[in-house]
Amino acid sequence: MKSDPESELESELKMPSVFVLKPGSIKRDECGRILDARSSVSLIIRGGHKIIVDSGLVGEEGDIRRALEGLKVEPEEVDLLVNTHSHPDHCGNNCLFSMAKVLVPKDGETISPGVRVMATPGHSMDSISVVVEAGLTIVIAGDALPTVGNFLKMVPPALHTDRAMAEASLKKILEIADLVVPGHDFPFYVHKAADVSLPGPIGYDY
């Protein structure tokens, strides 16, 4: 029995879309000390919800606004905001989203259909990741998996409150993820040697 193309399209459109508004970054000196750290900022669109995950460092408001303008989204249209943890480089522009409800979700909680929270402590005790099922599994990992280097070397973040928990969280993310949005780097595929296309909804070139 042939499937209905319109039904397939309707089903696809009902899946969440993930946009990386701003990839994260980190700069270190020759001794490895952090000079500058700025988190990734992601937008999830699912049905009637527009969800921001992390809001970056104070001073990045202009970059975030421009990225949203490219998607024809106003900051006031964002109705939900989630921070992967409470460090200032991840929540510095929360006030930009003045109409959003700031969520503090628990492990396993569903934010919107296809969008749930997974506890990933270790970097900080309140660290969470946001898992999005969008045809593939996208994990917005915050600093539980801060850079592609942590993935390639299979090492937890250098800054952590509990190394064993950080290692467990790293493995937990990689066990389920097809694509990771790290806290301080560009998004990357876990099982595929290819760049992630930006801008635009990530994961659709999988």
N, C-alpha and C positions, 0 to 999 in steps of 0.2 A: 504494500500500500504506500503510495507516494505521500510525502509530507507536504503540507501546505506552506509555500514560501512565505506568505504573509504571516502565518502563525509562527514560523521560525524567527522572522524578523521581530515580531512582537515579543517573543520570548527573550531574544537577545537584548532588546531595548529595556526589558525589565531587570536585566542583570545590572549590578552596580558598575559604574565607570570610575576609574581612579586617574586623577591628574596630578602630576608633581608640579606644583606651582613654582617651587624653588628647590633645587637639590641642596643637600647639606654640604658643608665644607669644614675642614679643620687645618690649621697651620701650626707647625711646631718649629722650635729653634733647633740648632745642631745637637743639643743635649736631649731633645725629645720633649721639652716643656711646651705646653700648649700656649700659643700666642693669641690665637683667635679661633673661636668655634661657633658655627652657625648651623642650626638644625635644618633639615628638610621641612618643607611645608606642603602638605598634600590635601587635595579636595576629593571627596567621594560624593558622587551624585547617585542617589538611589531613590527612584520614585519621587515623592514629594520632598525628600530630605536632601539638604546640602550640608555635608559634614566636613569640617576642617580637622585635620590631625596635625597637631603642633603648629605654632604660629611664629617660630623663628625668634631672632634676637631683636631687641629694641633698635630702631633705626632702619629696619628692612621693610617698613610699611609700604614705601613706594614700589619696591620690587613686587611685593605681593599684590598690590592694587593693579599694577600693570598686567600681571599674569591673569588676574581675575577678569580684567577688561577684555583680554584676548578671548575669553570664554563667554563674554557677555553676562557676567555674574557680578552683582554688586555685593560688597561686604555685608550689607544689611540683609541680603537674601540667605545668608548662611544661618541655619537654625540650630545646628549642633556643633559643639567644639569639644575635642578630646585632646588632652596632653598626655604623651607617653610617659612623662614624669614631670616633676615640678621644678627642674633646673631652669634658670632664666633664659638660656639660649633656646629653649623649646616653648616658652610661654610668654615671650616678650611683647607680642602684639595681640594678645588675647582681647584687649580693649578695642581693636579694630572691628571686631565682630560683635557689635553692640547689641544685636538682636538674638544672638546665639545663646542657647542654654549650655553652660559648661558642665559636662558630664564627668563624674568620677565613677566609672563603671567597674564592676567586679569581674573576676575571672569567669569566663564562659558566658558573660552577659551579651545578649544580642542587642545591638544598637539600632539596626534596621535589617530587614531581610537580606541575608547574604553578607552581613557585616557584624562581626563579633569581636570580643575582647579576649585576649589570652595573657595571663600573668606571666611576665618574664623578668623576675627580680634578679638582682646581682649587681648591676651597675648602681642602681639605687633600690631601696626596698619597695618603692612604689612603682617601679618600671612595669609598663604593660606594652603589648603590641596589639595592633589592630589587624585582624585577619579579614580579607575580602575575597569572597568567592565570585569571580568574574569570568567564568569560563576556564580560568586557572586560579590557583591560590596565590594571592598577593599578600605579603606580610609587611605592614608598615611597622618597622621594628624599633624605631627610636634608637637609644644607645645600648639596647641589649645586643645589637649588631650594628656598630657605628660606621664601619667602612668595609669595602670589598676586601681590603687586606686582612681583616679579621676572619672573613670567610675563607680566603685562600690559605691562610696559615692555621686556621681552626683554633684561634686564640680569642679569649673573651676581651672585652674592653679593658684597657690598661687602668682606667679609673673605675674602681668597683668597691662596693662595701662588703661583698662576700664572693670570693673567687669561685668557690664550688657552685654556688647558685648561678653565677654569671655563666659558667661553663655549661651547666645544665640548660639554661635558657637559650644559649646559642644553639645547642643541639636540638632543642625543642622546636625552634624556628625552622631550622634546616630540614627537619624531618617532614614538615608539611608544606614548605614553601616551593612554589615554582619560580617566583620572582620576589625579590626583597627590595623594599625602599629603606635603605639604611639611614641612621640618624645624621651622618656627616659625610655623605658621598652620593654618587649617582646611583640610581637603581640598577640592579643586575639580575640576570637569570641564574638560577641555581644549577639547572641541568642542561644548559645550552650555552655554548660559547658564541654569544652575539651581544651587540649593544642594544640597549633599550631605546626605542624611538621617543624622543622628546621634541617639542611638546606634543600634546594629544593624549588620549586615553592610553595608559600603558597596558601592555599584555596582549593587545589585539594583533600583534605581529608574531605571536608565539607559534 
